[in-house]
Amino acid sequence: MSFRAATKSNIARGIGRLTDDLVFTSGKGSYVNTACGQTLLDFTTGIGVVNTGHSHPRVVAAAKEQLDRIVHSQVNIGYHDKMLELTECLLPHLPKGLDTVFYGTTGAEAVENAVKMARAYTGKHAVVVFRGGYHGRTMGTMAMTTSSRIYRQKFGPLIAGVHVAPFPYEHHGVSSDDAMEELEQLFKDTLHEDDVAAFVVEPVLGEGGYVPAPPDFLKRVREFANSKGALLICDEVQTGFGRTGALLACDSDYYGNDVRPDILTMAKGIASGFPLSGVATLREVADACDPGMLGGTYAGNALSCAAAVATQKVIHEEKLVDNSAKMGERLRDNLRNIQNSPASGGLIGDVRGLGLMTGIEFTKEAEAGIKGKVSQECLKEGLLLLGCSTYEVLRFVPPLNITEEEIDLGCERFGNALRKVL
């Protein structure tokens, strides 16, 4: 019988998993260990969460020290020192003008509070999102998520006022021009600018397929939002904190360093696995919310903030952003070599990504469900790798401090798995 099989049956079945056989017991760096004695190279990092690797010693030490001081200091009662210290760490690295921060616990909570701020500031209610985006599983963000129908299945009716525009997915024939033309049409046949509070966009589609927006797209959406008197919310829950080879994707060389969102959401990589999220915005936007309109029981938890402070120091002092960019190039070079080799059977149609947020997409000729079969075979090879998207996409999300040797090993294991499946 597998490890605690009976207890597993008491966990809600609505949670999807790579496999029911995995029970993780520990992790260090780029590797995780299971109750069955396996050691697996982790190219998932908890879906882009432990950017500093599993159990980074500086983050662990900061958390242990904080445990002896105070674990929970409720934000609606008073400030705590680690929240203030974290804010001092973040402010110099945020896009220009974003000088006010709200802390929550999850990415969905960050997105919901970003929308609340936008509605309060503009006095408008509607939100425009982009097809393939993932923004969360709560009742509000579920209506904004279109990366897969599974996230909203059986949960309707969803909240009103959310409208979906195309995302430029060039591999499927949708360019920036196409997407902008459809966005403009949306405002001719469906929406009026007097109703629209914000546009919410992921710089790189996450669950929707690891698709970077073309370099010009964010700037064009920024300008379009300005023309409609609406705010731009960049959802960097998954792309933030070095994942794309820049500290923040929207403020990167790739997008021209000139896309300043009005609101920025953060989570995942902010605290190396401790539950924490953030919303950064302009003071005038934040000030539209009166005291009491924002909050949360665990918002800005002291232990999580301590881990986040250590995480920010690790990211900057150990140059993880630079390593993400460098290792991301090596990863994609390796994957393109596999794409062009007999091992792929000509079935890898696209290799794409920024930094260590990389995806491959199989061609239409590949059998349905191939991403799941390759993931399962990778597991047998000692590699954790996940699929995503309604298309046949696999995502490569290793820690930002991964080494060249680990990148090469992971690609070797992926290649071996691919050959066995094909």
Phi, psi and omega in degrees: 000138181292165186305119177049046183302319182296320181293326178304325183293345179270357176270136185308133183286349180289355177271121177279143181224156173300318178199153176276356185272344185275126170232110183277139181241335180196166177203149179211123179063238182267008187235150172233154180243148182245166179296339179271005177089008177281147168241121187242136172284124191260106174256030175239328182045044180064033186060062172075028184259306185273070181299331180272009184086163180292132172052050177302131188300326180288325178288317178299316180297319180295321179293318179298318179296319181293327178302328180278350183258292175199135183267316186228120175232106193290130190292333179277359176259318179188174175283164165227158191296325183288329174295318179292320178296318179298318179299319177296328178290321187279320190307316182295344186251002179277156175306148185308131176096340180278106189234008183225136187231138168245138180250139175231209182239327184232164177297318179299320178297321177297315181295317179299319179289329175297317178294321177301316179297317181297318179294318180296319184286317185272338186074013179248170187239330190281153180228137175253126176242177186237141187303133182093356181285149173238124182232357176141180184241000178287171184299325178284308184287336177299324178291338181268350185265126181228021180285337177194144180291342183299333184286342182241357183304125177071007186256002184286171001285146179273168181294148181277167173090008178254127183235143188248128176245158180294145171261140180289102183247086191296330179296338177249023170082014179251109182269174174300318179299316179299314182295318180292324178298318178292325178296316177298321179294325178302326180276354174266324186251348186228313190251151171240140184299339178292347183256343192265119181275322189200155166253131182242122185220140168272127177301327173230122176303131179269270179302338182283358174134009181055057184248108175292136171296145174305152187305331184271349194291313183299320179296321180292322176293321177303312181293322179293318177300317178302317183293338180258004180066031181245163179268156173253121175253118174264119179271100181251029179304317181262330185277344188285165173063048170092353186302323185263013183086006171222154181302315175229133185296320185292341183251029187258166174301324183303321180261013173087005179057019184229022176255099179259111176289159173280330179221140180233129176256144185222149173190220177038265187289000185293331189222022173057034176109346174280140185290111181201141173220168181212154172235118176254138182205180174285146181302320182294329177288312180298324183288352174290343177265120178287156177306129182106343180282340179237157177156195180158145184305312184255012184302125178063041181308140186297318180295317179295321179295322177297317177295323180292321177300313178297321179299315180297321179294319178297314182303315184279314186285330179263008173055047182288334177295315178298320180293325177299315179296314183292312181290331176296320177296317179297318179300311182292326175299314178299316182292325177291327175297319177293318178304321184268006181258165177301337182301330184276347183060020183070017187258359173267113185269335184208139170237124188211165174147174174230132180056223180261039171237085192237141178228153168239145179236130178282156180286169178294340180284341179292151181293149177299136180084012183295328181298321178292321179294320178292320177302316181294322179290325175300320179301319177295333179275355179091028181229129173271121182213135184243153170269174174197173173079162171279349171268175182274085186239137170247141182245139181247113188226062182284170176299154182286343178260022178296151181264167176301319181297320180289323175300312182295320180295317179298319179291325176297315179294322176297315178300318178298317180295319182298317180298322181291325179287321183276000000 
